[in-house]
Amino acid sequence: MSAGKKDILDTAGINTRLGHLGHDPHAFHGFVNPPVVHASTVLFPSAEEMRAPPERQQKYTYGTHGTPTTDALCEAIDALEGSAGTVLVPSGLTAVTLPFLAYLSAGDHALIVDSVYFPTRRFCATMLKRLGVDVDYFDPGIGAEIETLIKPNTRLIHLEAPGSNTFEMQDVPAIVTVAHRHDCIVTIDNTWATPLYFRPLDFGVDVSIHAATKYPSGHSDVLMGTVSANAKHWPALTAAYTNLGLCVGPDDAYQILRGLRTMAIRLEHHQRSALHVAKWLEGRSDVASVLHPALPSFPGHALWKRDFKGASGVFSFVLNVDDATQFEEKAAAFLNALKLFGLGYSWGGYESLAVPVQLGDRRVCKQPKEGPVIRLQIGLEDVEDIIADLERGFAAVAAAGG
């Protein structure tokens, strides 16, 4: 990319940046999109070139170490994150677990927010435990008081803001300040906000993690994760990535890069529709509470408003059910009545989804007593049709009686 164009993009609006980041058409004969390079073997011009140290070798040496396609995506993510480097991995879960493997050793201690993505907790309870890493979970609202939980061997603090399913906010700057005072690395799963609405490294976080499966893809057809680190922690991250032999296919990288081009436009629609639905839900007597950080009624709203530039299309609500023994039955009645919403995991695609939330793994953030939690992904459909479908769910709950 020419220096002049780079200078323009550094100060351009987000839709302009997303339309141009990560590729220089003139580097590939003027084609607007980068080539999809399928590669394992890469040829060297001579034996001497093959024996050269890495810093003097040719740019591409083997398929797992990058291609023009994967580099284009990494460069775009780095520009969005403000990071020193980004690696691409096969899933969002891999994106979370790779930094754990990169920075933690036997005998270390890690602190994980209690509202974390469940598979992250499962990894900690199995793989990390077997590798001799001790893990404790903390209240997402702890803020600077996290200092009381830090031990001499605490090496890493992992955040997820907002938290999975119940969307608790965390005071990221306060936690980062304490963590760095004790030489702890801070990682964050920032999938909900994307770097468009929250840039973790600007707040002192060391490693930013995303499930590119979600909004960067946008079409429910690609599995991928991205991990972006600051300059201090990039070498250890890329070394672990190389040692584990991780990589992604060029077709998937191309699909994510294509999804980035429209991500800001899609996010605006997701945000607008989700807030409309969330406010509508707040006015219903059969809804105990709506768990959406952008609502003034939400406990973590002030933190969201202070640090975030926007909200995505995923949030939850608590169905108002008097009898705890009927939580599962009433949630099923609601979900089974939906026709437009799909019942399926993941989110970030164009379609609306709904799932029952299970919170049995939590240590601190317990299940609400007022009723079952249902998570909604508000898609790109017309909001009037989305609300009409939710009306079907509430009508089914009312008909179920009890």
N, C-alpha and C positions, 0 to 999 in steps of 0.2 A: 504494500500500500504506500502511495506517495506521501511524503511528509506533509504536503499541503492538504491532502484529503484527511489525513489523521488529525491534523489541527482542527479541521472543521468538525469532525466527528466527536472530538473531545468535548466540545461545547454544544453539540446539536441536541435536539429533542430526542426522546427515547424511541419513537417510531422511526425516525431517521437513522439512529444508531443501529437499531435492530435490522434495518433494511440493508445495512452496508458492512457491519462488523464481520470479521472472520474470513474475509475473502477479498482478493484483488483480481478482478476479472482480467486485467491486462497481463497477469502472470500466467494465464492459461488461454492465450489466443483470443481474449475478449469475451469468453463465455461468461454469462452472468453468474451461474452457479459453479461451485468448485467441482472437480472431477470426483467420481466415486472410484477410488483406487482399491482394488482387491489385491492383496499382497501377503505373501509369507516371505519368500526369498527375495532379496534385493542384491543385485550384482555389484561387485567392486571392480574398478578398472585395473587393479594390480594387486599382487601379493603384499606389496609395501603398504598400500592403502588399507588392506585388511588388518595389518599388524599395528597400524597407527593407534595411539592412545585416543580415547573417546573424544577428547576436545579437538582433535585434529582430523577425525574421520569425516567422511561425507555425511550429509544431513540424515539420510535414511539408511539404516543398516539391516533391519529385520522388521517384519510386519507387526510384531507385538510392541515395538518401540515407537510406532507412529507412522502415519502416512499423510499425504496432503489433505485427505478428507478429515481425519481425526484432528489434525493440527488446526484446520480451519475452525472447527467447533471449539477446541480448547482456547484458541485466540479470542473468539467471540465471548466465551464465558469469562476469561480473564479480564476483558475490557468491561464487562458488566459488574464483575465482583471487585475489581481493583486488586486482583491477586497477583502474586509472583508466578504462579503456575497452577494448572488444572490437570487432573487426570480423569479419564472416562472409565467407568466400570459397568459391569453388566446389570446392576439393579440399584435401587435406592438403598436397600439393606446393605449391600456391599459398600456403598458410599459411606455409610455410618460405621461399619465394622473395620474398614481398612485403616482409618486413623487410630483406632484402638490398637490394632496390631502394629502400627508404625511407631507408636509412642509409648506403649505400655510393656513392661517386662514383669517377670515373676517377682513377687514381693511388693509390687506397686499397689497403690490404692487409687480408685477412681470414684468420683461423685457424679451420679446420674439423676437428672430431674425425674420426679416420680410420675409425671404425666407423659413419659416417653412412649414412643411407638413400641408396641408390644414385642415385635421381633427383635428389637434392640435389647430389651430386657432378657429375652430368651437367649440371645447370644452371650450376654453377660453371665447368665446363670449356668451356662453350659461350657462354651469354649473358653471364656476368660477365667472362669473358676478352675477349669482343668489346667490352664496355663499358669495358675498361681497368682492371679490378680484379684484383689479384694474390692468389692463394689458396695457402696451404700447409696441410698436414694434420698433425695431431699425435696422438701416442699417447694413448689415453683415460686411461691411468694416470699421466699426467704431473703432475697436481696443480699445486702452486705453481711447479714448474719450468717451467711454460709461459712464465714471464717471460723465459727465454732465447730464446724464439721471437718475442717481440714486437719489432716494428720501429717506427721513428718514425712511419710512416704506417699502422700497424695500427689499424683502426677498429672491427672487430667480431670477436667470438669466438663460434662457434656450437657448442653442445653437443647431445648426444642421450643421455639417461641413462634406462635402459641403452641401449647401442648396438644398431643393427639387426642382427638375425640371430645375433650372437655375444654380445650382452648385457653387454659390458664396462661397468663402472660408472665414473663420473667423480667426483672430489672437487669438487663444485660450489662450496661455500663458498670453498675455497682458490683456485680459478680465478677466481671473482668478485672476491675481494679484490685479486688481482694485476691483473685486467683494469681495475677501476675506478681503481686507482692510476695506470694509464696512459691513463685516459679512454677505455677501450674499451667498447662496448656488448656485453652478453652476451645472446644468444638461446638458447633451448633447445627442442628437440622433445620434449615431455613426453607423447606419445601413449600410451606403454606404461603409465604409472602413473595417468594422468588426475589432475585436481586433487584427487581424493579421497585418493590415496595419496602424492602429492607436490605441494606448492605452491611452484613455483620462485621466485615473487616474495618469498616469506617468507625465502628464502635469498640474496636480493640480485640475482637474475636480473632483467634489464630487460624482457624480452619472452618470454612463454610461448606456445608453439605446440602445437596439437592437430589431428590428423586426426579430426574429429568423425564421419567415416565409420566409425570403429572403435567404441569402447565407448559414446559418447553415442548413436549410432544404435542399435547393438546387433542389427540385423536384416538387415544386408548389402543394404540397399536405398536408401541415400542417400549421395551424395558431398558432403562439405563439410569446410572447415577453419575453425578459429577462431584469431585472433591477439589476445592480450591484453597490454597494455603498462602500465608504471608511469606515474606522472604526468609524469615528466621526458621520457619518450620517446613518450608518446601523441600529441602534436600532429603530429610528423613521420610517424607511422604512419598516422593518419587522413587526413593530407594526401595521402600516396601512394595510399592506398585510393581516395580521391575522384578524384584525377587520372587513375588507371588505369581508372576506371569500373567497378570491381568491385562485384558484388552477388550475392545468392543469391535463389532463388525462395521465395515465402512457404510453399508446400506443403512444401518441404524443411526450412525453418526450423521449421515446426510439427512435422514428424516428429522432428527432433532434440530439440526441447523435450519432446515426448512420451517419447522414449527416455530423457531425463535422469531422469524420474520413477522409473524402475526400475533405474537404472544401479548404485546401491550394492548392491542385492540381487543383481543379475546378477554383479557383480564378486566378491562374496563366494563365489558358487558357482564361478566361473571359477578363482579363487585356490585354493580348497580342492581342486578336482579336479586342477588343474595340479600342485600340490605332491604330491598322492598319486601321480600318474603319474610325476613327476620322480624321486621316491624309489624307485619301483618300477624305473624304468630304471637308476638307479644300482646296483642289485643284480644287473644282468645282465652276463655276461661278454662278450656280443656288443655291448656299448655301451662305448666308450672313455671318454667323459665326458659329463656332462649340464651344459648351459650355462643355469643358472637362478640369478639373483642371490639368491633366498631360501634356497638350499641352503648350509649351512655349508661344504661342500667347494668352493664357487665362489670364485675369487680375489677378487672384489669384494664378497663377502658383508658384510664389516664396514661398508663404506660404505653399502650398502643398508640394513642394520639401523640404522645411525645416523640416516639422513636420511628413510627412507621408512616409511610407515604400513602398507603392504601390497604385494602382488604381483598382477599380472594373470595372464591365462591363456595367455601366449605365451612360449615358450622353445624352445631347440634341444638336440639331442644329436648326438654324434659316433659314427657307426657304426664298429665295430671291424673294419677291413679291412686285412689284411697287405700286400696288393699294391696299390700306388698306381694301377696301370693298370686296376684293377677298381673304383675308386671310383664312377664313373658307373654302371657296370653293376649293382653291388650296391645303390646308392641307388634305381635304377629298379625293381629286383626288389622291394625293400621297399615302395615307393610304389604300384606297380601291384597289389600284393596286398591293399591296403586296400579295405574295402567301406563302412565307416561314415564314415571320413575322406574329405572331398572334396579333390581336388587343384586348388587355386585360390589366387590371390593375395588380399591383404588379410587381415583378421582382426577380431576384436571382435564378430562376430555370434554367433548362438546355436548354430551348427554347428561341428564340429571340422574343421580343415583341416590339410593337410601339404604342404610344398613343399621341393624340393632347394635348398640355399643355394649361391649362386655368389659367391665372394670374390675374383675376379680383378681387381677394381678397387682392392683395398686396397693401401696403401703401407706400412703398419706392421703392422696386424692380419692376418697372413697365414692362409692355409688351414691347419687342423690337419693334421699329418702322419699321424695315426692312422687317418683315414678321412673319408668324406664327412659334411657337416653337413646335418641334416634339421631344419627348423623345424616345430614343432607349434603350432597354435592349439587349445587344449582348450575345447570348447564346453560346452553345457549338458546334454548327454546324461548318462546314468548312467555313473559312472566305471568300473564293472565291464564295461560294453559297450565303452567306449573302450579299456580294456586288452586285452580279447579281440580287438579289431581290430588293435591293435599286435602282438599275438602272431601274427596272420596274416602281418604284414610280416616279422617275424623268421624265421618258418618258411620263408618264400619265399627269404630270403637264405641260410639254411642249405641249402635244396634246390638253390640255384644253384651251390653247391660252389665249387671253385677254390682 
